[in-house]
């Protein structure tokens, strides 16, 4: 006998009372109660389900395996499939859009619960293949000009894969690529093709990837996961090209503004989506497939597609990306010895900050930090001189653009201004170098 424990004699009366309480329903009776729906005609059972909300039907899938099979049979009927296809995808002014989005989210939950006992591959075959037959879920097969079926497809998909691990999500991506030929389409628009030449194909890839995979991701980690699935199979130039196709400036839902990047200054909101994608790749933890150097390399390729960008657009993209990314890019270029490129960017960053109302202090701190990183006085002075000379060069470029050089008096004015700017740059270079010592 164990010390400290009191032994008790079982009480037959209390045991029998407990057993009587627990054996009110026999095993056979319990089985009959679980199969109560078997007693109903199939049409009546389907009428009951017709009067339940989608989310309520999905709860029945969790009751038992048999009930799960009943629900699967119900949603496999032709009448129920027709209900899905007759949803209004084209009336963008419909005030019930929010309710319809909720419907497709609940629909995703229903299909997730219906197939929860199946392996991932079979689940995808049961769910996504069937839904991929809806024309509105494949933009090239839908005749509606303002179809929002892809958004609904994305809502449905995100509800299904919520909580799935990365390995299962990779299978989802592979399955989608197989159903939609996404890999082949990306290869076609990023291989030896002048940007904008295949405008419709570019927009098709942009809309599918953004609406189904990227924009509806519940958090940044998921967003980054899907973006890397798209980028990893490609080499550097194609990665940059695809990022621009997905997030490049697009005015009024028209084609991507390729030439505008080269020829004129764009507002910061036109570059915001691209900046957000760059930061998504830059800020998240380093992985085996992607690191900071990968992001910097892609950035350098982006700003020369389709040709070297207008300097103000590069600077504005850097400013929108923020101080940390901007400093990393400039430091990397300066350490590689590209002083002229770095100082030209700094001048345009100053111009962008003045135009867009950003604080000038962070540019000053940026220059100060770059200056401190140089390991010799000679390199520091060279950097300051180059920066001041670049102000002169860019101001002269602007003057030559707007002043008629064919008139003699204008030529004299330009010469006088150039001399004054050169004198100013020398003075400020010496002055800054003395202060920064």
C-alpha positions as CSV (number, residue, x, y, z in Angstrom):
1,X,0.0,0.0,0.0
2,X,1.3,3.4,-0.9
3,X,1.8,5.8,2.0
4,X,-0.5,8.8,2.1
5,X,-3.2,7.2,0.0
6,X,-6.5,6.0,1.4
7,X,-8.0,2.8,-0.2
8,X,-11.7,2.8,-0.8
9,X,-14.0,-0.1,-1.4
10,X,-16.0,0.2,-4.7
11,X,-19.6,1.0,-4.2
12,X,-21.7,-1.2,-6.4
13,X,-24.7,1.0,-6.0
14,X,-22.9,4.1,-7.3
15,X,-21.3,2.1,-10.2
16,X,-24.6,0.8,-11.4
17,X,-26.1,4.3,-11.2
18,X,-23.2,5.6,-13.3
19,X,-23.5,2.7,-15.8
20,X,-27.3,3.3,-16.1
21,X,-26.6,6.9,-16.8
22,X,-24.1,6.1,-19.5
23,X,-25.9,3.3,-21.2
24,X,-29.2,4.9,-21.9
25,X,-28.4,4.7,-25.7
26,X,-27.1,1.4,-27.0
27,X,-24.4,1.1,-29.7
28,X,-27.0,0.1,-32.3
29,X,-29.3,2.9,-31.3
30,X,-26.4,5.4,-31.5
31,X,-25.6,4.2,-35.0
32,X,-29.2,4.6,-36.0
33,X,-29.3,8.2,-34.6
34,X,-26.2,9.1,-36.6
35,X,-27.7,7.8,-39.8
36,X,-31.0,9.5,-39.3
37,X,-30.6,11.3,-42.7
38,X,-30.5,7.9,-44.4
39,X,-34.2,7.7,-43.7
40,X,-34.9,10.8,-45.7
41,X,-35.3,10.7,-49.5
42,X,-32.3,12.2,-51.2
43,X,-34.3,15.1,-52.7
44,X,-35.6,16.1,-49.2
45,X,-32.1,16.0,-47.8
46,X,-30.9,18.2,-50.6
47,X,-33.8,20.6,-50.0
48,X,-32.7,20.9,-46.4
49,X,-29.1,21.7,-47.5
50,X,-30.4,24.2,-50.1
51,X,-31.9,26.2,-47.2
52,X,-28.6,26.3,-45.2
53,X,-25.9,28.9,-45.7
54,X,-22.7,27.7,-47.3
55,X,-20.8,28.0,-44.0
56,X,-23.5,26.0,-42.2
57,X,-23.2,23.3,-44.8
58,X,-19.5,23.2,-44.3
59,X,-20.0,22.6,-40.5
60,X,-21.9,19.4,-41.4
61,X,-18.7,18.1,-43.0
62,X,-17.1,18.0,-39.6
63,X,-19.9,15.8,-38.0
64,X,-18.8,12.4,-39.4
65,X,-17.3,10.7,-42.4
66,X,-20.7,9.7,-43.6
67,X,-22.1,13.2,-43.3
68,X,-19.1,14.4,-45.2
69,X,-19.9,12.0,-48.0
70,X,-23.5,13.3,-48.1
71,X,-22.3,16.9,-48.5
72,X,-19.8,15.9,-51.2
73,X,-22.6,14.2,-53.1
74,X,-24.7,17.3,-52.7
75,X,-22.2,19.8,-54.0
76,X,-21.4,17.4,-56.9
77,X,-24.9,17.7,-58.3
78,X,-25.3,19.5,-61.7
79,X,-27.8,21.9,-60.2
80,X,-25.3,23.1,-57.5
81,X,-22.5,23.5,-60.1
82,X,-24.8,25.7,-62.2
83,X,-25.4,27.9,-59.1
84,X,-21.6,28.6,-59.0
85,X,-21.4,29.4,-62.7
86,X,-24.3,31.8,-62.7
87,X,-22.8,34.1,-60.1
88,X,-22.7,37.7,-61.4
89,X,-19.0,38.4,-62.2
90,X,-19.5,41.3,-64.6
91,X,-21.8,43.8,-62.9
92,X,-19.1,45.8,-61.2
93,X,-21.6,48.3,-59.9
94,X,-23.5,45.6,-57.9
95,X,-23.9,46.8,-54.3
96,X,-23.8,43.1,-53.1
97,X,-20.1,42.6,-54.1
98,X,-19.1,42.4,-50.5
99,X,-21.6,39.7,-49.8
100,X,-20.4,37.8,-52.9
101,X,-16.8,38.0,-51.7
102,X,-17.9,36.5,-48.4
103,X,-19.8,33.8,-50.3
104,X,-16.7,32.7,-52.1
105,X,-14.6,32.8,-48.9
106,X,-17.2,30.5,-47.2
107,X,-17.2,28.4,-50.3
108,X,-13.5,27.9,-49.9
109,X,-14.0,26.8,-46.3
110,X,-16.7,24.4,-47.5
111,X,-14.4,22.7,-50.0
112,X,-11.5,22.7,-47.6
113,X,-13.6,20.8,-45.0
114,X,-15.1,18.5,-47.6
115,X,-11.7,17.3,-48.7
116,X,-9.8,17.4,-45.5
117,X,-9.3,13.6,-45.4
118,X,-7.7,13.5,-48.8
119,X,-4.0,13.9,-49.7
120,X,-3.0,17.3,-51.0
121,X,-2.8,16.2,-54.7
122,X,-6.3,14.7,-54.6
123,X,-7.7,17.7,-52.8
124,X,-6.4,20.0,-55.6
125,X,-7.8,17.7,-58.3
126,X,-11.2,17.8,-56.5
127,X,-11.2,21.5,-55.9
128,X,-9.1,23.7,-58.2
129,X,-9.5,21.6,-61.4
130,X,-13.3,21.8,-61.1
131,X,-13.2,25.5,-60.5
132,X,-10.7,26.2,-63.3
133,X,-13.5,25.1,-65.7
134,X,-15.4,28.3,-64.8
135,X,-14.7,30.7,-67.7
136,X,-14.6,33.8,-65.5
137,X,-11.7,32.2,-63.5
138,X,-9.5,32.2,-66.6
139,X,-9.4,35.7,-68.0
140,X,-8.6,34.7,-71.5
141,X,-11.7,32.6,-71.7
142,X,-14.1,35.2,-70.4
143,X,-15.8,37.6,-72.7
144,X,-16.8,40.1,-70.0
145,X,-14.8,43.4,-70.2
146,X,-14.9,44.1,-66.5
147,X,-14.8,40.5,-65.2
148,X,-13.8,40.2,-61.5
149,X,-13.9,36.4,-61.5
150,X,-10.1,36.3,-60.8
151,X,-10.6,38.2,-57.6
152,X,-13.3,35.7,-56.5
153,X,-11.0,32.9,-57.5
154,X,-8.3,34.4,-55.3
155,X,-10.6,34.8,-52.3
156,X,-11.7,31.1,-52.8
157,X,-8.1,29.9,-53.1
158,X,-6.8,31.8,-50.0
159,X,-9.7,30.4,-47.9
160,X,-8.7,26.9,-48.9
161,X,-5.0,27.1,-48.2
162,X,-5.2,29.1,-45.0
163,X,-3.0,27.2,-42.5
164,X,-1.3,25.0,-45.1
165,X,2.5,24.7,-44.8
166,X,4.9,25.9,-47.5
167,X,5.4,22.4,-49.0
168,X,1.6,22.1,-49.6
169,X,1.5,25.6,-51.0
170,X,4.3,24.8,-53.4
171,X,2.1,22.0,-54.7
172,X,-0.8,24.4,-55.1
173,X,1.5,26.7,-57.1
174,X,2.6,23.8,-59.3
175,X,-1.0,22.8,-59.9
176,X,-2.0,26.3,-60.8
177,X,0.9,26.6,-63.3
178,X,-0.2,23.3,-64.9
179,X,-3.9,24.3,-65.2
180,X,-3.2,27.8,-66.5
181,X,0.2,27.4,-68.4
182,X,1.5,30.2,-66.2
183,X,5.1,29.3,-66.5
184,X,5.0,29.2,-70.3
185,X,3.2,32.5,-70.4
186,X,5.8,34.2,-68.2
187,X,8.6,32.7,-70.3
188,X,7.0,34.1,-73.4
189,X,6.7,37.7,-72.2
190,X,10.2,37.8,-70.6
191,X,12.2,36.2,-73.3
192,X,13.7,38.3,-76.2
193,X,10.6,40.4,-76.4
194,X,10.6,44.2,-76.3
195,X,8.6,45.3,-73.3
196,X,5.1,46.3,-74.3
197,X,5.2,44.4,-77.5
198,X,2.9,41.7,-76.1
199,X,0.7,44.0,-74.1
200,X,-2.3,41.7,-73.7
201,X,-0.2,38.8,-72.5
202,X,1.6,41.0,-70.0
203,X,-1.7,42.3,-68.6
204,X,-3.1,38.7,-68.4
205,X,-0.1,37.5,-66.4
206,X,-0.2,40.7,-64.2
207,X,-3.9,40.3,-63.4
208,X,-3.8,36.6,-62.7
209,X,-0.7,36.7,-60.4
210,X,-1.8,39.8,-58.6
211,X,-5.5,38.9,-58.1
212,X,-5.2,35.2,-57.4
213,X,-1.9,34.9,-55.6
214,X,-0.3,38.2,-54.5
215,X,-2.7,41.0,-53.5
216,X,-5.0,38.8,-51.5
217,X,-2.3,37.3,-49.3
218,X,-3.2,37.7,-45.7
219,X,0.3,38.9,-44.6
220,X,3.7,39.9,-46.0
221,X,5.2,36.5,-45.4
222,X,2.6,34.8,-47.6
223,X,2.9,37.6,-50.2
224,X,6.7,37.2,-50.3
225,X,6.3,33.4,-50.6
226,X,4.1,33.6,-53.7
227,X,6.4,36.3,-55.2
228,X,9.4,34.1,-54.8
229,X,7.6,31.2,-56.3
230,X,7.2,33.3,-59.5
231,X,10.8,34.7,-59.5
232,X,12.9,31.8,-58.5
233,X,12.8,29.8,-61.7
234,X,13.9,32.8,-63.8
235,X,17.4,34.3,-64.2
236,X,18.2,37.8,-63.2
237,X,17.1,39.9,-66.2
238,X,13.8,38.0,-66.5
239,X,13.2,38.4,-62.7
240,X,13.5,42.2,-63.2
241,X,11.3,42.1,-66.2
242,X,8.6,40.1,-64.4
243,X,8.7,42.4,-61.4
244,X,8.0,45.4,-63.7
245,X,5.2,43.5,-65.5
246,X,3.6,42.7,-62.1
247,X,4.1,46.0,-60.3
248,X,5.3,48.6,-62.9
249,X,3.4,51.9,-63.4
250,X,0.1,51.5,-65.1
251,X,-2.1,54.5,-65.9
252,X,-5.9,54.2,-66.0
253,X,-5.9,50.4,-66.2
254,X,-4.2,50.6,-69.6
255,X,-0.9,49.0,-70.7
256,X,2.2,49.3,-68.5
257,X,3.9,52.6,-68.9
258,X,7.3,51.4,-70.2
259,X,8.4,54.5,-72.1
260,X,7.1,56.9,-69.4
261,X,9.8,55.4,-67.1
262,X,12.4,56.5,-69.7
263,X,11.1,59.8,-71.1
264,X,9.3,61.7,-68.3
265,X,9.0,62.1,-64.6
266,X,6.3,59.9,-63.0
267,X,4.5,60.8,-59.7
268,X,5.4,58.8,-56.6
269,X,2.1,56.9,-56.5
270,X,2.9,55.4,-59.9
271,X,6.0,53.8,-58.4
272,X,4.5,52.8,-55.1
273,X,3.5,49.2,-55.9
274,X,6.9,48.5,-57.4
275,X,8.6,50.0,-54.3
276,X,6.5,47.9,-52.0
277,X,7.5,44.7,-54.0
278,X,11.2,45.7,-53.8
279,X,10.9,46.2,-50.0
280,X,9.1,42.9,-49.6
281,X,12.1,41.2,-51.1
282,X,14.6,43.4,-49.2
283,X,13.3,43.6,-45.6
284,X,12.3,40.0,-44.9
285,X,14.7,37.4,-43.5
286,X,17.4,36.1,-45.8
287,X,16.8,32.6,-47.2
288,X,18.8,30.2,-49.2
289,X,17.0,31.2,-52.4
290,X,17.0,35.0,-51.8
291,X,19.2,37.6,-50.0
292,X,19.9,41.3,-50.0
293,X,22.4,41.0,-52.8
294,X,19.7,39.3,-54.9
295,X,17.4,42.3,-54.4
296,X,20.2,44.8,-55.2
297,X,21.0,43.0,-58.4
298,X,17.4,42.9,-59.5
299,X,17.0,46.6,-58.7
300,X,20.0,47.5,-60.9
301,X,18.4,45.5,-63.8
302,X,14.9,47.1,-63.2
303,X,16.1,50.7,-63.7
304,X,17.5,49.9,-67.2
305,X,14.3,48.3,-68.6
306,X,13.3,49.0,-71.4
307,X,16.2,51.6,-71.4
308,X,18.0,53.5,-68.7
309,X,15.3,55.3,-66.7
310,X,14.9,59.0,-66.3
311,X,17.1,60.0,-63.4
312,X,14.2,61.5,-61.4
313,X,12.2,58.2,-61.6
314,X,15.2,56.2,-60.2
315,X,15.6,58.7,-57.4
316,X,11.8,58.8,-56.7
317,X,11.7,55.0,-56.5
318,X,14.6,55.1,-54.0
319,X,12.9,57.7,-51.9
320,X,9.7,55.8,-51.8
321,X,11.6,52.6,-50.8
322,X,12.9,54.5,-47.8
323,X,16.2,55.5,-46.2
324,X,17.5,52.0,-45.4
325,X,17.2,50.6,-48.9
326,X,18.4,53.9,-50.5
327,X,21.5,53.9,-48.3
328,X,22.2,50.3,-49.1
329,X,22.0,50.9,-52.8
330,X,24.2,54.0,-52.8
331,X,26.8,52.5,-50.4
332,X,27.0,49.4,-52.6
333,X,27.6,51.5,-55.7
334,X,30.0,53.8,-54.0
335,X,32.1,50.9,-52.7
336,X,32.3,49.6,-56.2
337,X,33.8,52.9,-57.3
338,X,30.8,54.3,-59.3
339,X,31.1,57.8,-57.9
340,X,29.5,59.5,-60.8
341,X,26.4,57.3,-60.7
342,X,26.1,57.8,-56.9
343,X,26.4,61.5,-57.0
344,X,24.0,61.8,-59.9
345,X,21.4,59.9,-57.9
346,X,22.0,62.1,-54.9
347,X,21.3,65.2,-56.9
348,X,18.0,63.8,-58.2
349,X,17.1,62.6,-54.7
350,X,17.5,66.2,-53.5
351,X,15.3,67.4,-56.3
352,X,12.6,64.7,-55.6
353,X,12.6,65.6,-51.9
354,X,12.1,69.3,-52.7
355,X,9.4,68.6,-55.2
356,X,7.5,66.0,-53.2
357,X,7.8,67.7,-49.8
358,X,10.1,65.2,-48.1
359,X,12.5,66.3,-45.3
360,X,15.9,67.3,-46.6
361,X,17.6,66.2,-43.4
362,X,17.6,62.6,-44.3
363,X,19.4,63.3,-47.6
364,X,22.0,65.3,-45.7
365,X,22.4,62.4,-43.2
366,X,22.7,60.0,-46.1
367,X,25.5,62.0,-47.7
368,X,27.2,62.3,-44.3
369,X,27.0,58.5,-43.8
370,X,28.5,57.8,-47.3
371,X,31.3,60.3,-46.6
372,X,32.2,58.5,-43.4
373,X,32.4,55.1,-45.1
374,X,35.3,56.2,-47.3
375,X,38.6,55.2,-45.7
376,X,40.9,58.0,-47.0
377,X,40.8,61.8,-47.2
378,X,41.5,61.6,-50.9
379,X,38.4,59.5,-51.6
380,X,36.3,61.7,-49.3
381,X,37.4,64.9,-51.1
382,X,36.9,63.2,-54.5
383,X,33.3,62.3,-53.5
384,X,32.4,65.8,-52.3
385,X,33.9,67.4,-55.5
386,X,32.1,64.9,-57.7
387,X,28.8,65.7,-55.9
388,X,29.2,69.4,-56.3
389,X,30.2,69.1,-59.9
390,X,27.2,66.9,-60.5
391,X,24.9,69.7,-59.3
392,X,26.5,71.9,-61.9
393,X,26.2,69.3,-64.7
394,X,22.5,68.6,-64.1
395,X,21.6,72.3,-63.8
396,X,23.4,72.9,-67.1
397,X,21.5,70.0,-68.7
398,X,18.2,71.6,-67.7
399,X,19.3,75.0,-69.0
400,X,20.3,73.6,-72.3
401,X,17.0,71.8,-72.6
402,X,14.9,74.9,-72.1
403,X,17.0,77.7,-73.6
404,X,17.4,78.2,-77.4
405,X,21.1,77.7,-78.0
406,X,20.8,79.1,-81.6
407,X,20.5,82.7,-80.3
408,X,23.9,84.3,-79.5
409,X,22.7,86.1,-76.4
410,X,21.4,82.9,-74.9
411,X,24.7,81.2,-75.6
412,X,26.5,84.0,-73.6
413,X,24.0,83.6,-70.7
414,X,24.5,79.9,-70.6
415,X,28.3,80.4,-70.5
416,X,28.0,82.9,-67.7
417,X,25.7,80.7,-65.6
418,X,28.0,77.7,-66.2
419,X,31.0,79.6,-64.9
420,X,29.1,80.7,-61.9
421,X,27.9,77.2,-61.1
422,X,31.4,75.8,-61.4
423,X,32.8,78.4,-59.1
424,X,30.0,77.7,-56.6
425,X,30.7,73.9,-56.8
426,X,34.4,74.4,-56.0
427,X,33.7,76.7,-53.1
428,X,31.0,74.3,-51.6
429,X,33.2,71.3,-52.1
430,X,36.1,72.8,-50.1
431,X,33.7,74.2,-47.5
432,X,31.9,70.8,-47.0
433,X,35.2,68.9,-46.9
434,X,36.5,71.2,-44.1
435,X,33.2,70.8,-42.1
436,X,33.1,67.0,-42.5
437,X,36.7,66.4,-41.3
